[in-house]
Amino acid sequence: MRITLLGAGHIGQLIARLLSTSGDYELTVLDRDAAALARLQALPLQTRVADTADAAVLLQALRGQQAVVNALPYTMAITAATAAREAGCHYFDLTEDVAATQAIRRLADGAPTAFMPQCGLAPGFIGIVAHHLAQGFDTLHEVKMRVGALPAFPTNALKYNLTWSVDGLINEYCHPCEAIHEGRRIEALPLEGLEHFSMDGVEYEAFNTSGGLGTLCDTLAGRVQTLDYKSVRYPGHHALMKVLLEELQLKHDTRTLVDILRRAVPATMQDLVLVFVTVSGLREGVLLQEVFARKIFAERGNGKPARSAIQLTTAAGICAVVDLFRQGALPQHGFIRQEQVALPDFLANRFGRAYGQSGQVQSIG
């Protein structure tokens, strides 16, 4: 399958490695950063330095390709999807942006090719899990989805290190959050709905953030009383982000906030991803609850390149759905929702198996 991958950043590097070494994909990687592309030179793929923000350049690059995997910032999602539609190739991305997803859905209407946005962790895998659990109930009451991409060793006041796109992080903290409350679809405020819970003896907090539900509000409308998504952090993070975003009004100057975080908060490859989904409802007249809980840890050592947990889970998510699509396990045209992926198929996939690994965060050495 001929695929163009847009973006050779933190996530794009691993996507490129997974797809190109699988033996089933003829991969070309585009990025404006020659140094990022140079890090891929040992892999069986082609690279091209190109202005990925130029719609005309994207269209030319996608002609003759069967599919495009977009690992660019969320701000490029609509441009890339439009180029894919014009070039006649299938489209997959990682966007968490609600407006971009709605625009891509309109592009997919009547298209002879497939459009599948939101293929990462959240939105992405978390929606696959929630929908799978929900199918086991006769009557749904609550579906609660919690995800955290967290440093394994938090040392600063924010209890946080940069593990993925700072722009994407702030986007989630600043936009309204889709939810279903008492059977009605609502827009909740970001950073609201603070709650606390523990897992494996560790205390966490969770609060509303935008985009994590994907299309589940549409899929479960009329069937569930409560549906929400919250990001998980260590206690104390929420209060400081409220100060930055609301009291200091940086939600109206996100470029300054992004610059501050990039300058002052270190990135880390020693992280973990926490996935926690609870679904309750009636099954044969009995009120029951089902829980899916998992921690995925960074990989390092053993002679292998270091892979952060967020890098591993995000890249595995999009590679798994592309692989299932290639195998014919998903619709071949129009808009594809994450919840159309069967969880057993995902976890059995060679890339999706990354969500089954467990262990400890390894230190240097």
C-alpha positions in Angstrom: 0.0 0.0 0.0 1.4 3.4 -1.1 1.3 5.9 1.8 2.5 9.4 2.4 3.2 10.3 6.0 3.0 14.0 6.7 5.2 15.0 9.6 8.4 13.5 11.0 8.1 14.9 14.5 8.0 13.0 17.8 5.0 10.8 16.8 5.8 10.8 13.1 9.2 9.2 13.7 7.7 6.1 15.2 4.8 5.9 12.7 7.4 5.9 10.0 9.4 3.1 11.7 6.4 0.9 12.3 4.9 1.2 8.9 8.1 1.0 6.8 9.5 -2.0 8.6 6.2 -4.0 8.5 6.8 -5.1 4.9 3.3 -4.1 3.7 3.7 -0.3 3.1 5.6 1.7 0.5 6.2 4.8 2.6 7.1 8.4 1.7 7.6 10.9 4.5 7.2 14.7 4.0 8.4 17.3 6.4 9.9 20.8 6.2 12.7 19.9 8.6 15.6 18.2 6.8 17.2 17.2 10.1 14.0 15.3 11.2 13.9 13.5 7.9 17.6 12.6 8.2 16.9 10.6 11.4 14.8 8.2 9.2 17.6 7.6 6.6 18.3 4.0 7.8 14.7 2.9 7.3 13.3 1.4 4.0 11.3 4.5 3.0 11.6 7.7 0.9 11.8 11.2 2.3 11.1 14.6 0.9 11.7 18.1 2.3 8.5 20.1 1.5 6.5 22.9 2.9 3.7 20.9 4.5 1.7 24.1 5.2 1.3 24.8 1.4 -1.9 23.2 0.1 -0.6 23.1 -3.4 2.5 21.2 -2.3 0.4 18.7 -0.4 -1.9 18.1 -3.3 1.0 17.5 -5.7 2.6 15.1 -3.2 -0.5 13.1 -2.6 -1.4 12.5 -6.2 -0.9 8.8 -7.1 -0.8 7.8 -3.4 -3.4 5.3 -1.9 -3.5 6.9 1.5 -2.1 9.7 3.6 -1.3 9.6 7.3 -1.3 13.1 8.8 0.9 13.6 11.8 1.1 17.4 11.5 -0.2 19.8 14.1 -4.0 19.9 14.4 -4.1 23.3 12.7 -3.2 21.5 9.4 -5.9 18.8 9.5 -8.4 20.5 7.3 -5.8 21.5 4.7 -4.4 18.0 4.6 -7.8 16.3 4.4 -8.9 18.7 1.6 -5.8 17.8 -0.4 -6.5 14.1 0.2 -10.0 14.5 -1.1 -8.8 16.3 -4.3 -6.0 13.7 -4.8 -8.4 10.8 -4.4 -6.5 9.0 -1.5 -7.7 7.7 1.9 -7.0 10.0 4.9 -6.1 9.2 8.5 -5.0 11.7 11.2 -4.5 12.2 15.0 -6.4 15.4 15.5 -8.2 16.1 18.8 -9.7 19.3 17.4 -13.5 19.2 17.3 -14.0 21.8 14.6 -11.4 20.1 12.3 -13.2 16.7 12.8 -16.5 18.3 11.8 -15.0 19.8 8.7 -13.4 16.5 7.7 -16.7 14.8 8.2 -18.2 17.1 5.6 -15.4 16.4 3.2 -16.0 12.7 3.6 -19.7 13.0 2.6 -20.1 11.2 -0.7 -16.4 10.6 -1.1 -15.2 7.5 -2.9 -12.3 7.3 -0.4 -12.2 6.9 3.4 -11.7 9.6 6.0 -10.8 8.5 9.5 -9.6 11.3 11.8 -8.8 11.0 15.5 -6.8 7.8 15.3 -4.5 8.3 18.3 -5.0 7.7 22.0 -7.7 10.2 23.0 -9.6 10.5 20.8 -8.9 7.2 19.3 -8.3 4.1 21.4 -10.3 5.4 24.3 -13.4 5.6 22.2 -12.9 2.0 20.9 -12.7 0.8 24.4 -15.8 2.7 25.7 -17.9 1.6 22.8 -16.9 -2.0 23.2 -17.9 -2.0 26.9 -21.1 -0.2 26.1 -22.3 -2.9 23.7 -22.4 -5.3 26.6 -25.4 -3.5 28.3 -29.1 -3.6 27.6 -29.5 -0.1 29.1 -26.7 2.3 29.5 -26.4 4.7 32.5 -22.9 6.1 32.6 -19.8 6.0 30.3 -16.8 7.7 31.9 -13.5 8.0 30.0 -10.3 9.1 31.7 -6.9 9.3 30.0 -3.6 10.7 31.3 -0.2 11.1 29.5 2.0 11.7 32.5 5.6 12.0 33.5 6.8 9.0 35.5 8.9 11.2 37.8 7.1 14.6 38.3 9.4 17.1 40.0 8.0 20.5 39.3 5.0 22.4 40.7 2.9 21.6 37.7 3.6 17.9 38.3 4.0 17.7 34.5 6.5 17.3 31.7 6.0 17.9 28.0 5.3 14.5 26.5 3.5 15.6 23.3 2.4 18.6 21.3 2.2 21.7 23.5 -0.2 23.3 21.0 -2.5 20.3 21.2 -2.4 20.3 25.0 -3.4 24.0 25.2 -6.1 23.5 22.6 -7.7 20.8 24.8 -7.5 23.1 27.9 -9.2 26.1 26.2 -12.2 24.8 24.2 -15.7 23.6 25.1 -16.1 19.9 25.9 -18.8 17.8 24.4 -20.7 15.6 26.9 -24.1 14.0 27.6 -25.7 14.9 30.9 -29.1 13.5 32.0 -29.6 12.2 28.5 -29.1 15.6 26.9 -26.1 16.7 24.8 -24.3 19.6 26.4 -21.1 21.7 26.1 -19.1 21.6 29.4 -16.4 24.1 30.3 -12.8 23.0 30.1 -11.0 22.6 33.4 -14.3 22.1 35.2 -15.7 18.9 36.7 -12.6 18.3 38.9 -12.5 14.9 40.6 -10.0 12.7 42.4 -9.3 9.0 42.2 -6.5 6.5 42.9 -5.1 3.6 40.8 -2.5 1.2 42.0 -2.0 3.3 45.1 -1.3 6.5 43.2 -3.5 9.6 43.6 -4.7 11.4 40.5 -7.1 14.3 39.6 -9.2 14.5 36.4 -11.0 17.4 34.8 -12.8 18.3 31.6 -10.8 18.8 28.4 -11.9 19.1 24.8 -11.9 16.5 22.0 -11.4 13.2 23.8 -14.9 11.9 23.2 -14.4 11.8 19.4 -17.7 11.0 17.9 -19.2 9.1 20.8 -21.8 11.8 21.5 -23.3 11.1 18.1 -23.0 7.3 18.4 -24.5 7.0 21.9 -27.0 9.8 21.7 -30.4 8.6 23.0 -28.8 5.5 24.6 -26.8 6.9 27.6 -27.6 9.2 30.5 -24.1 10.4 31.2 -21.1 10.4 28.9 -17.9 12.4 29.6 -14.2 12.6 29.0 -11.6 14.0 31.4 -7.8 14.3 31.3 -5.9 12.8 34.2 -3.1 14.6 36.0 -1.3 14.5 39.3 -2.9 16.5 42.1 -2.0 20.2 42.0 -1.7 20.5 38.2 -5.3 21.7 37.7 -5.1 24.6 40.2 -2.0 26.0 38.6 -3.4 25.7 35.1 -6.5 27.6 36.3 -4.3 30.4 37.4 -2.4 30.6 34.1 -5.4 30.2 31.8 -8.1 32.1 33.8 -6.7 34.4 36.4 -3.7 35.5 34.2 -6.0 35.4 31.1 -3.5 33.4 29.1 -6.4 31.5 27.5 -6.7 34.7 25.4 -3.0 34.6 24.5 -2.2 31.0 23.9 0.9 31.7 21.9 2.5 33.3 25.0 1.5 30.4 27.1 2.9 27.9 24.6 6.2 29.8 24.6 6.3 29.8 28.4 5.7 26.1 28.6 8.3 25.2 26.0 10.9 27.4 27.6 10.3 26.4 31.2 8.8 22.8 31.3 11.2 20.1 30.3 10.2 17.3 27.9 10.6 13.7 29.0 10.8 10.3 27.4 10.2 8.7 30.8 6.4 8.8 30.9 3.3 6.6 31.2 -0.1 6.5 29.7 -3.1 5.8 31.9 -6.4 4.6 30.4 -9.4 4.2 32.7 -12.9 3.6 31.4 -16.0 2.8 33.5 -19.4 1.9 32.0 -22.5 1.1 34.1 -26.0 0.1 33.2 -28.5 -2.7 33.2 -27.8 -6.2 31.9 -30.8 -8.6 32.2 -32.3 -6.3 34.8 -29.2 -6.2 37.0 -27.3 -2.9 37.6 -23.6 -3.7 36.7 -20.4 -1.8 36.1 -17.5 -2.8 33.7 -14.1 -1.3 34.0 -11.1 -1.2 31.6 -7.9 0.1 33.3 -4.4 0.0 31.8 -1.1 1.7 32.2 1.4 1.7 29.3 5.0 2.6 30.0 7.8 4.0 28.1 10.3 1.7 26.5 14.1 2.2 26.7 17.2 0.1 27.0 17.7 -3.5 25.6 19.5 -2.0 22.6 16.3 -0.5 21.2 15.6 3.2 20.5 13.8 4.9 23.4 10.1 5.2 22.9 7.9 7.4 25.2 4.6 6.0 26.3 2.6 8.7 24.5 4.7 8.2 21.3 4.1 4.4 21.5 0.4 4.5 22.1 -0.3 7.3 19.6 1.7 5.8 16.8 0.4 2.3 17.6 -3.2 3.6 17.5 -3.0 5.1 14.0 -0.9 2.3 12.6 -3.3 -0.3 13.9 -6.4 1.3 12.2 -4.5 1.8 8.9 -3.5 -1.9 9.1 -7.1 -3.0 9.8 -8.3 -0.7 6.9 -5.8 -2.3 4.5 -7.0 -5.8 5.6 -10.6 -4.8 4.8 -11.8 -4.8 8.4 -13.2 -1.3 8.1 -15.4 0.6 5.6 -13.5 1.6 2.5 -15.2 4.9 1.8 -16.8 7.8 3.6 -16.4 8.9 7.2 -15.1 6.3 9.6 -15.6 6.6 13.4 -13.2 5.2 15.9 -15.9 3.2 17.5 -16.4 1.2 14.3 -13.1 -0.6 15.2 -13.7 -3.8 17.1 -11.6 -3.8 20.3 -10.6 -7.5 20.0 -9.4 -6.8 16.4 -7.4 -3.8 17.5 -5.7 -5.5 20.4 -4.9 -8.6 18.2 -3.3 -6.4 15.6 0.5 -6.4 15.4 0.6 -2.6 16.1 -2.3 -2.5 18.5 -0.6 -5.1 20.8 1.4 -2.2 22.2 -1.7 -1.5 24.4 -1.2 -4.9 26.0 2.3 -4.3 27.3 2.9 -3.6 31.0 5.9 -3.1 33.2 7.8 -0.4 35.0 9.3 2.8 33.8 13.0 2.2 33.2 15.6 4.6 34.4 18.7 5.5 32.4 21.1 2.6 32.0 
